[in-house]
Amino acid sequence: GFFARQRRAWIVISFVLGAVITPTFDPINQSMVAGPFIVLYELGILLSRLAARKSRRRRPAVS
């Protein structure tokens, strides 16, 4: 879907946010801040796919 296609942009945005949020310019600290953003983004994509698949199974076929 849309969010899966925007994955690359979100990774860049996560690292930019990590650079803005952290008080130092250390790449390790920026990665430590960006990492959870990326993990949560991927988790959201995964959960939305699971929910969509589950709702398709419950819906009866229309003939």
Secondary structure, DSSP 8 states (H G I E B T S, - for coil): -HHHHTHHHHHHHHHHHHHHHSSS--HHHHHHHHHHHHHHHHHHHHHHHHHHHHHHHHS----
